């Protein structure tokens, strides 16, 4: 039994997922009770309560450890640290536009990314509530970047919320502070509430607990804490509308304040928007399975990893050439036109292998000149040279590794 429990805990299945994987000789309910007991025995409790007055809790699974490791490594990569200031401003603007658009669309706004970009870049007034919601999101993100030195307290939270919801709320949704009545999530398919938020009389206390959690509990990893902040804010649902957008905004601010500056370069809501069902399922799983936050933490960190991978690909294709050109000039490294052409090709291409005959054909030069060009690029760290059969193969290195090697060589030269 214990071996089976350990095996299923690695994947952290829900009860619904488990019923299709458990051997027929096992009783599902009995096994699930044993599994939950095992999870609780290794869990970490947090000082935030559910509606039954029980603490939320989570486990640090192998997947969560892996995601944190990837994010931490990415945060220190040279690809993000070597961006020229003029390129950085452009990337951050694109990221804010992307986040403002997708965070609004998740909540039902209808527009296009192109229109969002036009409104921001040309300072155009929104035509309707959908566009107003998107512009509000953009303004809130800019407000966050301007106020990074300020604590994430109630005043800051309410200021962000007011910016996010300006001119978008119905008259009965406008409140001085938090909501004053019941809210819930209605499931049209089932004809009932899929979620009923805590009673409005408890909102102030729950928000006080959340703000205390944000500004204390430093023993928790910041990435895990950001996930919990996002979830618990949505769980409380302190406002009649705008809860999801506010939750994403404050978790974004928290991560930036914890030193994860590279979050300015990409939008997490982009992927959440694409996989909305998984987002809502992770929230529902936490509620259904005895306030186990592991499901949401696993989902959210996975979204961050996917977002990082996407922006790294975008960086490589859109900004890699400029990054490398500036760095080569700084280091005094001169490439001939053929070498520059092949480097730029590999920065944006999906392939990463070159052989001498192919290089010779592309540039219409001799075999010896081709070999000399490629070997020079090996010496400079652009390629790795390996022998496959009787021929040498040149494998293009990742851009981040190339930048790091050139920077280290430049430092040694100085």
C-alpha positions in Angstrom: 0.0 0.0 0.0 2.7 2.5 1.0 4.7 1.9 -2.2 1.6 2.6 -4.2 0.9 5.8 -2.2 4.5 7.0 -2.8 4.2 6.4 -6.5 0.9 8.2 -6.8 2.1 11.1 -4.7 4.9 11.8 -7.2 2.3 12.7 -9.8 -0.1 14.2 -7.3 -3.3 12.9 -8.8 -6.7 14.1 -7.9 -9.3 11.5 -6.8 -10.9 11.8 -10.2 -7.7 11.1 -12.0 -6.8 8.3 -9.5 -9.9 6.2 -10.3 -8.6 5.5 -13.8 -5.2 4.4 -12.6 -5.8 2.5 -9.4 -5.8 -1.3 -9.8 -9.3 -2.8 -9.6 -8.3 -4.8 -6.4 -8.1 -1.5 -4.5 -11.1 0.3 -3.0 -10.9 3.9 -4.3 -12.4 5.6 -1.2 -10.2 3.7 1.2 -7.1 4.3 -0.8 -7.9 8.0 -1.3 -8.3 8.4 2.5 -4.8 6.8 3.0 -3.3 9.0 0.3 -4.7 12.2 1.8 -3.5 11.2 5.2 0.0 10.7 3.8 -0.1 14.0 2.0 -1.1 15.9 5.2 1.6 14.2 7.2 4.3 15.7 4.9 2.5 19.0 4.2 3.3 22.6 5.1 0.5 24.5 6.8 0.1 28.2 6.1 -1.7 30.8 8.4 -4.6 31.3 6.0 -8.0 29.8 6.7 -10.6 28.3 4.5 -14.4 28.7 5.0 -14.4 25.8 7.4 -11.8 27.5 9.5 -9.1 25.0 8.5 -5.6 26.0 7.4 -4.7 25.8 3.7 -1.7 23.5 3.2 0.6 22.2 0.4 3.3 19.8 -0.4 6.6 20.5 -2.2 6.5 17.9 -4.9 9.4 17.0 -7.2 7.6 18.9 -10.0 7.4 22.0 -7.8 11.1 21.7 -7.0 11.9 21.3 -10.7 9.9 24.4 -11.6 11.5 26.5 -8.9 14.9 25.5 -10.1 14.2 26.4 -13.7 12.8 29.8 -12.7 15.7 30.6 -10.4 18.2 29.6 -13.1 16.4 31.6 -15.7 16.3 34.7 -13.5 20.1 34.9 -13.5 20.7 34.0 -17.2 22.8 36.3 -19.3 20.1 36.5 -21.9 18.0 38.7 -19.6 20.9 40.6 -18.1 22.6 41.6 -21.4 19.7 43.5 -22.9 20.7 47.0 -24.1 18.7 49.8 -22.4 16.9 50.8 -25.5 15.9 47.3 -26.3 14.8 46.7 -22.7 12.3 49.6 -22.8 10.8 48.2 -25.9 10.5 44.7 -24.5 8.9 45.9 -21.2 6.4 47.9 -23.1 5.4 44.9 -25.3 5.2 42.8 -22.1 2.9 45.3 -20.4 0.6 45.5 -23.5 0.6 41.7 -23.6 -0.3 41.3 -19.9 -2.9 44.1 -20.0 -4.6 42.5 -23.0 -4.6 38.9 -21.8 -5.5 39.6 -18.2 -8.5 41.5 -19.4 -9.6 38.8 -21.9 -9.5 36.2 -19.2 -12.2 38.2 -17.4 -14.3 38.5 -20.5 -13.0 41.6 -22.3 -13.3 41.5 -26.1 -10.8 43.2 -28.3 -7.5 42.4 -30.1 -3.8 42.6 -29.3 -3.4 44.9 -32.3 -6.0 47.4 -31.1 -4.5 47.3 -27.6 -1.1 48.2 -29.0 -2.6 51.1 -31.1 -4.4 52.5 -28.0 -1.2 52.5 -25.9 1.2 53.7 -28.5 -1.0 56.4 -29.9 -2.7 57.4 -26.6 -6.1 56.7 -28.1 -9.3 56.8 -25.8 -11.1 53.5 -25.3 -14.3 53.1 -27.3 -16.2 50.8 -24.9 -16.0 49.0 -21.6 -13.9 46.2 -23.1 -11.2 48.6 -24.2 -11.5 50.6 -21.0 -10.7 47.4 -19.0 -7.6 46.8 -21.1 -6.3 50.3 -20.7 -7.0 50.2 -17.0 -4.9 47.0 -16.8 -2.1 48.7 -18.6 -2.3 51.8 -16.4 -2.3 49.6 -13.2 0.9 47.7 -14.4 2.6 51.0 -15.0 1.5 52.3 -11.6 3.1 49.2 -10.1 6.4 49.8 -11.8 6.4 53.4 -10.6 5.7 52.4 -7.0 8.0 49.4 -6.5 9.6 51.1 -3.5 6.2 51.2 -1.6 5.0 48.3 0.5 2.2 46.0 -0.7 -0.3 47.1 1.9 -4.0 47.7 1.9 -3.7 51.3 0.5 -1.6 50.0 -2.4 -3.9 47.1 -3.1 -7.0 49.4 -3.1 -5.2 51.9 -5.4 -4.4 49.1 -7.9 -8.0 47.9 -7.8 -9.4 51.4 -8.4 -7.2 51.9 -11.4 -8.2 48.4 -12.8 -11.9 49.1 -12.5 -12.2 52.7 -13.4 -15.3 53.4 -15.5 -16.0 49.6 -15.9 -18.2 48.8 -12.8 -22.0 48.8 -12.6 -23.5 51.2 -10.1 -24.3 48.5 -7.6 -20.7 47.1 -7.8 -19.0 50.4 -6.7 -18.0 50.3 -3.0 -15.9 52.4 -0.8 -13.6 49.5 0.1 -14.6 45.8 -0.1 -17.9 44.1 -1.2 -20.9 44.5 0.9 -22.9 41.4 -0.2 -22.7 37.8 -1.4 -20.7 36.8 -4.6 -20.3 33.5 -6.2 -19.3 31.8 -9.5 -22.4 30.5 -11.4 -22.0 27.4 -13.5 -24.4 27.7 -16.4 -24.0 24.0 -17.4 -24.9 22.7 -14.0 -27.3 25.4 -13.1 -25.8 26.1 -9.7 -22.9 27.9 -8.0 -19.6 26.3 -8.6 -18.1 28.5 -5.9 -19.5 30.7 -3.1 -17.1 33.2 -1.7 -16.8 33.9 2.1 -19.5 36.0 3.6 -18.9 39.7 3.1 -18.8 40.3 6.8 -15.6 38.2 7.0 -13.8 39.9 4.1 -12.0 42.6 6.1 -10.6 40.0 8.5 -9.5 37.6 5.7 -7.9 40.5 3.8 -6.0 41.5 7.0 -4.7 37.9 7.2 -3.7 38.0 3.6 -1.8 41.3 3.9 -0.1 40.0 7.1 0.9 36.9 5.2 2.3 39.0 2.3 4.5 41.1 4.6 5.6 38.2 6.9 6.2 34.5 6.6 9.6 35.0 5.0 10.5 31.3 5.5 8.4 30.4 2.4 10.0 30.5 -1.0 8.9 33.8 -2.8 7.7 31.9 -5.8 5.5 29.6 -3.8 4.3 32.6 -1.7 3.3 34.5 -4.9 1.2 31.5 -6.0 -0.6 31.5 -2.6 -1.2 35.3 -2.7 -2.8 34.9 -6.1 -5.0 32.0 -5.1 -6.1 33.4 -1.7 -7.1 36.8 -3.1 -9.3 35.0 -5.7 -10.6 32.8 -2.9 -11.7 35.7 -0.7 -13.2 37.5 -3.8 -13.1 40.8 -1.9 -14.7 42.8 -4.6 -17.8 42.4 -6.8 -15.7 42.5 -9.9 -12.0 42.7 -10.9 -10.8 40.1 -8.5 -8.8 38.0 -11.0 -7.1 41.1 -12.5 -6.2 42.4 -9.1 -4.9 39.0 -8.0 -2.6 38.8 -11.0 -1.4 42.4 -10.6 -0.5 42.1 -6.9 1.3 38.7 -7.4 3.2 40.4 -10.2 4.2 43.3 -7.9 5.2 40.9 -5.1 7.6 39.0 -7.4 9.2 42.1 -8.7 9.7 43.4 -5.2 11.3 40.0 -4.3 14.0 40.7 -6.9 12.6 38.8 -9.8 13.2 41.7 -12.2 13.0 39.5 -15.3 9.2 39.1 -14.8 9.0 42.6 -16.4 9.9 41.0 -19.7 7.0 38.6 -20.2 3.3 38.0 -19.6 2.0 35.1 -17.5 -1.6 35.9 -18.3 -0.8 35.1 -22.0 -0.6 31.4 -21.2 -3.4 31.5 -18.6 -5.6 32.9 -21.3 -4.7 30.1 -23.7 -5.3 27.4 -21.0 -8.1 29.0 -19.1 -9.7 25.6 -18.2 -6.6 24.4 -16.5 -6.4 27.7 -14.5 -9.9 27.3 -13.2 -9.5 23.6 -12.6 -6.4 24.1 -10.4 -8.4 26.6 -8.3 -11.4 24.2 -8.1 -9.1 21.2 -7.1 -7.7 23.2 -4.2 -11.2 23.9 -3.0 -12.5 20.4 -3.5 -9.6 18.5 -2.1 -9.5 19.8 1.5 -7.8 23.1 0.8 -4.7 21.5 -0.7 -2.9 24.3 -2.5 -0.4 22.0 -4.2 -2.6 21.8 -7.2 -2.6 25.5 -7.8 1.1 26.0 -6.9 2.0 23.3 -9.4 -0.2 24.8 -12.1 1.0 28.4 -11.6 4.7 27.6 -11.5 4.3 25.5 -14.6 2.7 28.5 -16.3 5.7 30.6 -15.3 8.2 28.1 -16.7 6.2 27.9 -20.0 6.1 31.7 -20.2 9.9 31.9 -19.6 10.5 29.4 -22.4 8.3 31.4 -24.7 9.9 34.7 -24.0 13.4 33.2 -24.3 12.5 32.0 -27.8 11.1 35.4 -28.6 14.3 37.1 -27.3 16.5 34.9 -29.3 14.6 35.6 -32.6 13.8 39.3 -32.1 16.7 40.6 -30.1 19.4 38.0 -30.3 21.1 39.6 -33.4 21.3 43.0 -31.8 22.5 41.7 -28.4 25.2 39.7 -30.1 26.2 42.5 -32.5 26.6 45.0 -29.6 28.6 42.6 -27.5 30.9 41.6 -30.4 31.7 45.3 -31.1 32.3 45.9 -27.4 34.7 42.9 -27.3 36.4 43.9 -30.5 35.6 40.6 -32.2 35.4 40.9 -36.0 33.5 38.3 -38.1 33.5 38.2 -41.8 30.2 38.6 -43.7 29.8 34.9 -44.2 30.2 34.2 -40.5 27.8 37.0 -39.5 25.3 35.7 -42.0 25.4 32.1 -40.6 25.3 33.3 -37.0 22.2 35.4 -37.7 20.6 32.5 -39.5 21.1 30.1 -36.5 19.8 32.7 -34.0 16.4 32.6 -35.7 16.3 29.2 -37.3 14.9 26.0 -35.6 17.9 23.9 -36.7 21.3 24.0 -35.0 23.5 21.7 -37.1 25.9 22.8 -39.9 28.4 20.7 -41.9 31.3 22.1 -44.0 29.7 21.0 -47.4 26.5 22.9 -46.6 28.4 26.0 -45.5 30.5 25.8 -48.7 27.3 25.5 -50.9 25.5 28.4 -49.1 28.5 30.8 -49.6 29.9 29.4 -52.9 33.4 29.2 -51.5 36.1 26.5 -51.3 36.0 23.6 -48.8 39.1 25.0 -47.1 37.7 28.5 -46.6 34.5 26.9 -45.2 36.4 24.8 -42.8 38.5 27.8 -41.7 35.4 30.0 -41.1 33.6 27.3 -39.1 36.7 26.5 -37.0 37.1 30.1 -36.1 33.5 30.2 -34.9 34.2 27.1 -32.8 37.2 28.9 -31.2 34.9 31.9 -30.5 32.3 29.7 -28.8 29.6 29.9 -31.4 29.7 26.2 -32.3 30.9 22.9 -30.9 32.7 20.6 -33.3 32.1 16.8 -33.1 32.9 14.0 -35.5 30.0 11.8 -36.8 31.3 9.0 -38.9 33.9 10.4 -41.3 32.5 14.0 -41.2 32.8 16.8 -38.8 29.5 18.3 -37.5 29.2 21.9 -36.1 26.5 22.3 -33.5 25.4 25.9 -32.7 25.5 26.8 -29.0 22.6 28.4 -27.2 22.7 32.2 -27.4 22.9 32.6 -23.6 26.1 30.4 -23.5 27.6 32.4 -26.4 27.0 35.7 -24.7 28.4 34.4 -21.4 31.6 33.1 -23.1 32.2 36.4 -25.0 31.6 38.5 -21.8 34.0 36.4 -19.8 36.6 36.6 -22.6 36.1 40.4 -22.7 36.6 40.7 -18.9 39.8 38.6 -19.1 41.1 40.8 -21.9 40.4 44.0 -20.0 
